[in-house]
């Protein structure tokens, strides 16, 4: 009897979308002010929104007037997950699907976003501007024989197999969140469930019609040109 073929090992899938993370070395500040990073020639305002007149479509400097976004401008809506690895030198690689082979011996993380956005081409690169509710988890290492995901990272952290941290952030929204934000907690499956519940409530609040005037788009990430996506 012929042997059954050995199942092929799953391969990680590189991601063309690269979210900008907190403390991302790609966000530079030539002025030395951390709240005014220069990103591929674009300037953020001190208030955290872009120096961009959404209504007129005109770019401005750091002193440009801020305008709430016309909800019709944010014509794309997406919920997605992007996994990443970070090596000892801080280099980050992003994946749509990430497995142990690529994650071994590296810091790993997952960014889950619910977002409304538009894409603007800057210097030949597609940049996402929009509003996003983001759940992010980072771990010092990953060892499970499966894909890198938030619940899998939480499970390893609960077993003491890695050090991890988890956060919810809201970008491009200037309204109040009140008690919608969850209390800080250690990363485990229980806190993951609590953060997911909070994520859903915040998402509903931020993108409600009543809060349209509080939408102030910021840069969320960029799309890597196809010939530059790692294989």
QUINOR-V687132 format. One record per residue. N is the residue number from 1. RES is the residue in one letter. SS is DSSP state (hx for helix, st for strand, lp for the rest). NEAR is the number of other C-alpha atoms within 12 Angstrom. D_FIRST is the distance of its C-alpha to the first C-alpha in whole Angstrom. Layout:
BEGIN
n;res;ss;near;d_first
N;RES;SS;NEAR;D_FIRST
N;RES;SS;NEAR;D_FIRST
END
This chain:
BEGIN
n;res;ss;near;d_first
1;X;lp;3;0
2;X;lp;5;4
3;X;lp;6;6
4;X;lp;7;9
5;X;lp;7;12
6;X;lp;7;15
7;X;lp;7;18
8;X;lp;7;21
9;X;lp;13;24
10;X;lp;15;27
11;X;lp;18;29
12;X;lp;26;33
13;X;st;24;35
14;X;st;28;39
15;X;lp;30;41
16;X;lp;28;44
17;X;st;33;47
18;X;st;36;48
19;X;st;42;50
20;X;lp;33;53
21;X;lp;32;53
22;X;lp;24;56
23;X;lp;14;57
24;X;lp;21;55
25;X;lp;17;57
26;X;lp;21;56
27;X;lp;28;59
28;X;st;23;62
29;X;lp;23;66
30;X;lp;16;68
31;X;lp;13;71
32;X;lp;11;70
33;X;lp;16;70
34;X;lp;21;67
35;X;lp;23;67
36;X;lp;26;68
37;X;lp;32;65
38;X;st;27;64
39;X;st;29;61
40;X;lp;22;61
41;X;lp;23;64
42;X;st;29;65
43;X;st;32;67
44;X;st;38;66
45;X;lp;33;69
46;X;lp;22;71
47;X;lp;25;70
48;X;lp;27;66
49;X;lp;37;66
50;X;st;43;66
51;X;lp;34;69
52;X;st;32;68
53;X;st;26;70
54;X;lp;31;68
55;X;lp;19;70
56;X;lp;16;72
57;X;lp;16;69
58;X;st;16;71
59;X;st;23;70
60;X;lp;20;72
61;X;lp;20;73
62;X;lp;26;73
63;X;lp;18;76
64;X;lp;21;74
65;X;lp;23;75
66;X;lp;33;72
67;X;lp;28;71
68;X;lp;31;69
69;X;lp;34;66
70;X;lp;26;67
71;X;lp;28;64
72;X;lp;18;63
73;X;lp;26;62
74;X;lp;30;59
75;X;lp;18;57
76;X;st;19;54
77;X;st;24;52
78;X;st;21;49
79;X;st;21;47
80;X;st;25;45
81;X;st;30;43
82;X;st;39;43
83;X;st;43;42
84;X;st;47;43
85;X;st;39;43
86;X;st;28;46
87;X;lp;20;46
88;X;lp;13;48
89;X;lp;10;51
90;X;lp;16;51
91;X;lp;16;49
92;X;st;30;47
93;X;st;35;44
94;X;st;40;43
95;X;st;36;40
96;X;st;31;39
97;X;st;30;36
98;X;lp;34;35
99;X;lp;31;33
100;X;hx;29;33
101;X;hx;22;32
102;X;hx;34;35
103;X;hx;36;37
104;X;lp;24;37
105;X;lp;19;40
106;X;lp;28;42
107;X;st;33;44
108;X;st;43;43
109;X;st;45;44
110;X;st;44;44
111;X;st;39;47
112;X;st;36;47
113;X;st;39;49
114;X;st;35;51
115;X;st;39;53
116;X;st;40;56
117;X;st;37;56
118;X;st;30;57
119;X;st;26;56
120;X;st;28;59
121;X;st;19;58
122;X;st;19;60
123;X;lp;13;60
124;X;lp;14;57
125;X;st;22;55
126;X;st;23;54
127;X;st;31;56
128;X;st;34;55
129;X;st;40;58
130;X;st;43;58
131;X;st;46;58
132;X;st;44;55
133;X;st;41;55
134;X;st;39;52
135;X;st;42;50
136;X;st;39;49
137;X;st;43;47
138;X;st;36;47
139;X;st;39;45
140;X;lp;27;46
141;X;lp;33;42
142;X;lp;40;39
143;X;lp;29;36
144;X;lp;25;33
145;X;lp;19;30
146;X;lp;24;31
147;X;lp;32;33
148;X;lp;42;37
149;X;lp;36;39
150;X;hx;39;42
151;X;hx;33;41
152;X;hx;34;38
153;X;hx;42;41
154;X;hx;38;43
155;X;hx;28;41
156;X;hx;29;40
157;X;hx;31;44
158;X;hx;23;44
159;X;lp;19;42
160;X;lp;19;45
161;X;lp;20;42
162;X;lp;27;44
163;X;lp;25;47
164;X;st;34;48
165;X;st;31;50
166;X;st;36;51
167;X;st;34;53
168;X;st;37;54
169;X;st;32;57
170;X;st;39;58
171;X;st;39;59
172;X;lp;39;62
173;X;st;35;63
174;X;lp;25;67
175;X;lp;22;67
176;X;lp;15;67
177;X;lp;23;64
178;X;hx;13;66
179;X;hx;11;64
180;X;hx;23;61
181;X;lp;26;60
182;X;lp;26;58
183;X;lp;17;59
184;X;lp;16;57
185;X;lp;21;55
186;X;lp;25;52
187;X;lp;34;49
188;X;lp;30;46
189;X;hx;22;45
190;X;hx;17;48
191;X;hx;30;50
192;X;hx;34;47
193;X;hx;21;48
194;X;hx;26;51
195;X;hx;37;51
196;X;hx;30;49
197;X;hx;19;52
198;X;hx;29;55
199;X;hx;33;53
200;X;hx;25;53
201;X;hx;23;56
202;X;hx;34;57
203;X;hx;36;55
204;X;hx;20;57
205;X;hx;28;61
206;X;hx;35;60
207;X;lp;32;59
208;X;lp;18;62
209;X;hx;15;64
210;X;hx;13;67
211;X;hx;25;66
212;X;hx;26;66
213;X;hx;21;69
214;X;hx;28;67
215;X;st;41;65
216;X;lp;43;65
217;X;lp;45;62
218;X;st;45;61
219;X;st;42;59
220;X;st;42;55
221;X;st;40;53
222;X;st;34;52
223;X;st;28;50
224;X;lp;24;48
225;X;lp;18;48
226;X;hx;14;45
227;X;hx;10;45
228;X;hx;16;46
229;X;lp;19;43
230;X;lp;20;41
231;X;lp;16;37
END
